[in-house]
Amino acid sequence: VQLVESGGGSVQAGGTLRLSCAAPGSRFNIFDMGWYRQAPGKERELVAVISSGGTTYYAAPVRGRITISRDSAKKTLYLQLNSLRPEDTAKYYCAASPSDDNTSRMGHRYSSGLDYWGNGTLVTVSA
Protein backbone atom coordinates (compact mmCIF):
# COMPACT_ATOMS: atom_id res chain seq x y z
CA VAL A 1 0.00 0.00 0.00
CA GLN A 2 1.51 3.30 -1.10
CA LEU A 3 0.81 6.32 1.09
CA VAL A 4 2.01 9.75 0.01
CA GLU A 5 1.70 12.72 2.35
CA SER A 6 1.69 16.37 1.36
CA GLY A 7 0.69 19.75 2.72
CA GLY A 8 3.30 20.31 5.40
CA GLY A 9 5.07 23.62 5.74
CA SER A 10 6.09 26.43 8.03
CA VAL A 11 3.47 28.58 9.74
CA GLN A 12 3.24 30.94 12.65
CA ALA A 13 1.47 30.05 15.86
CA GLY A 14 -2.27 30.27 15.43
CA GLY A 15 -2.05 29.35 11.78
CA THR A 16 -3.62 26.49 9.88
CA LEU A 17 -2.48 23.70 7.60
CA ARG A 18 -4.23 20.90 5.78
CA LEU A 19 -2.31 17.69 5.35
CA SER A 20 -3.23 15.16 2.69
CA CYS A 21 -2.38 11.51 2.30
CA ALA A 22 -3.01 9.92 -1.09
CA ALA A 23 -3.41 6.16 -1.33
CA PRO A 24 -3.54 5.51 -5.07
CA GLY A 25 -4.32 2.04 -6.24
CA SER A 26 -5.43 0.88 -2.82
CA ARG A 27 -8.70 -0.64 -1.67
CA PHE A 28 -9.08 2.56 0.29
CA ASN A 29 -12.45 1.77 1.84
CA ILE A 30 -11.22 -1.29 3.72
CA PHE A 31 -8.58 0.59 5.71
CA ASP A 32 -8.62 2.23 9.09
CA MET A 33 -6.30 5.20 8.70
CA GLY A 34 -4.43 7.49 11.00
CA TRP A 35 -2.04 10.37 11.44
CA TYR A 36 0.97 10.16 13.70
CA ARG A 37 3.72 12.64 14.44
CA GLN A 38 7.26 12.60 15.69
CA ALA A 39 8.93 15.67 17.06
CA PRO A 40 12.73 15.95 17.23
CA GLY A 41 14.05 13.92 20.12
CA LYS A 42 10.65 12.49 20.97
CA GLU A 43 8.83 9.25 20.33
CA ARG A 44 6.23 8.94 17.63
CA GLU A 45 2.71 9.58 18.89
CA LEU A 46 -0.78 9.03 17.61
CA VAL A 47 -2.60 12.19 16.53
CA ALA A 48 -5.90 10.94 15.13
CA VAL A 49 -7.52 7.85 13.65
CA ILE A 50 -10.52 7.36 11.40
CA SER A 51 -12.08 3.96 10.85
CA SER A 52 -13.16 2.61 7.50
CA GLY A 53 -16.69 3.59 8.50
CA GLY A 54 -15.80 7.12 9.59
CA THR A 55 -15.53 6.76 13.36
CA THR A 56 -12.84 9.10 14.68
CA TYR A 57 -10.48 9.33 17.63
CA TYR A 58 -8.32 12.30 18.58
CA ALA A 59 -5.41 12.38 20.97
CA ALA A 60 -5.83 14.72 23.91
CA PRO A 61 -3.11 17.26 22.94
CA VAL A 62 -4.84 18.07 19.65
CA ARG A 63 -8.49 17.47 20.49
CA GLY A 64 -10.62 20.42 19.49
CA ARG A 65 -7.99 21.86 17.14
CA ILE A 66 -7.80 19.27 14.40
CA THR A 67 -10.12 17.28 12.15
CA ILE A 68 -9.40 13.99 10.43
CA SER A 69 -11.44 13.09 7.38
CA ARG A 70 -11.35 10.84 4.36
CA ASP A 71 -12.57 11.04 0.78
CA SER A 72 -13.18 7.61 -0.68
CA ALA A 73 -13.65 8.86 -4.23
CA LYS A 74 -10.24 10.54 -4.14
CA LYS A 75 -8.65 7.81 -2.00
CA THR A 76 -7.26 10.53 0.19
CA LEU A 77 -6.98 11.06 3.93
CA TYR A 78 -6.88 14.57 5.37
CA LEU A 79 -5.81 16.26 8.57
CA GLN A 80 -6.98 19.82 9.13
CA LEU A 81 -4.73 21.53 11.65
CA ASN A 82 -6.04 24.70 13.28
CA SER A 83 -4.72 26.99 16.02
CA LEU A 84 -1.27 25.53 15.57
CA ARG A 85 1.22 25.80 18.41
CA PRO A 86 5.01 25.53 18.43
CA GLU A 87 4.65 22.19 20.21
CA ASP A 88 2.84 20.84 17.13
CA THR A 89 6.13 21.02 15.24
CA ALA A 90 6.87 17.49 14.03
CA LYS A 91 7.02 15.22 11.05
CA TYR A 92 3.50 13.95 10.40
CA TYR A 93 2.99 10.46 9.06
CA CYS A 94 0.00 8.84 7.44
CA ALA A 95 -0.64 5.19 8.22
CA ALA A 96 -3.19 2.51 7.38
CA SER A 97 -4.30 -0.97 8.38
CA PRO A 98 -7.04 -3.22 7.05
CA SER A 99 -10.07 -2.65 9.24
CA ASP A 100 -11.44 -5.32 11.56
CA ASP A 101 -14.65 -3.29 11.93
CA ASN A 102 -13.91 -2.78 15.61
CA THR A 103 -14.12 0.89 16.59
CA SER A 104 -13.82 0.39 20.32
CA ARG A 105 -10.77 1.86 22.06
CA MET A 106 -9.17 2.89 18.77
CA GLY A 107 -6.84 5.28 20.57
CA HIS A 108 -5.48 2.45 22.65
CA ARG A 109 -5.41 -0.22 19.95
CA TYR A 110 -3.71 2.03 17.42
CA SER A 111 -1.39 3.87 19.78
CA SER A 112 1.65 1.92 18.63
CA GLY A 113 0.95 2.27 14.94
CA LEU A 114 -0.66 0.77 11.87
CA ASP A 115 0.63 -1.61 9.22
CA TYR A 116 1.51 0.69 6.32
CA TRP A 117 3.31 4.02 6.47
CA GLY A 118 4.06 7.02 4.31
CA ASN A 119 7.34 8.92 4.40
CA GLY A 120 5.95 11.87 6.28
CA THR A 121 5.53 15.60 5.81
CA LEU A 122 7.17 18.22 8.02
CA VAL A 123 5.16 20.79 9.95
CA THR A 124 7.02 23.65 11.59
CA VAL A 125 5.23 26.15 13.81
CA SER A 126 7.05 29.26 14.92
CA ALA A 127 6.12 31.34 17.94
N, C-alpha and C positions, 0 to 999 in steps of 0.2 A: 504494500500500500504506500503510494507516494503522497507525502504531505508537504505542501510548500507554503510557508508563511510569508506575509508581506504587511506593510503598513507601519512598521516601526519608525522611530525618528526621535528627534530632540525637541522637547517642548518646555515651556516654563510651567512652574507650579500653577495649578488651577486649570491647565489646558486640557485638551481632549485629543484622543487618537482612536482610530478604528483599525484593529488588526484583522487580517483575513488569513484563512488557511484553505487553500484549494486542494481538493482530493480527486484529481482527474482519473478517470478510468476505474474508480472504485465503486463497489456496491454501497454507496454512501449511506443509504437508509438503514443498513443493518448495524451501523457502528454507534456506540456511545463515544462521545468526543469530549476532549477537555483542553484547557489551557493551563500550562504550568509556567513558572518563572524561576530563574536562578540569578540572584544578585551576586556581585563579586565577593568571594570569600564566604558565601553562604550556601546552604544546601538548597536543592531544588524544592519548590513547594507548589502545591496545588492552588490554582487560582479559581477555576470554575469548571463545572462539568455539565454537559447536556446529554440526556439519554437519547436513544434513537427515536423515542416517542415525544421528546420535547421537555421532559422533566429536568429541572435545573437545580444545581447546588452551587453556592458561592462560599468561598472561604471568608472567615470573619474580617480579616484586614481590608478586604475590598468590597464587602457587602454594602450595597446602597450606592456604590460609585461606578459599578461596571454592569454590563449586560452581555450575556453569552446568547448567541442565536445561531441558527443554521438555516441554510437555503438548499433544499434538496434538489431543486431544478438546476442550480448552479454548482452543486456539490461543493459547497463552500461553508466553512465555519467562520463565525465572526466573534470579535470581542470588542465591545465599545467601552473605552476607558474615559471616564469623566473625572473632573476634580482631581487631576493627577497630583501626586506628592513626590518629593525627592526620593522617598523610601520606596516608590514604585519602580525606580530605576532597576532594570534587570533585562536579561535576555528572556523573551517569552517564546515558549514552545507549544506547538499544537501536537496533540496525541490522539490516538484512536484505538478502540478495541471492539471486537464483535460483541454486540449486546447479548446479555442473557435475560433481558426483559425484567430485570430486578432493579427497581429504582430505590430500594430501601438503603439507607446509610451510604449513599454514593460517596459522600465526602470521606468517609472512613475507608470504604472498599477501594477507592481510587487514589488514596493519598500517596501511595508509593509509585503510581504511574500506570500507564496503559501500554498496549503491546507495540504500537507503531508510533514513530516520532518524526517530526520535521527537524530541520536544521536550526530553526529559531530566527527571531527577529528582535533587534535591540531597541529598547525603549530607554531614553535618557530624559530625566526630569530635573531641571535646574531650579534652584530656589529663587 
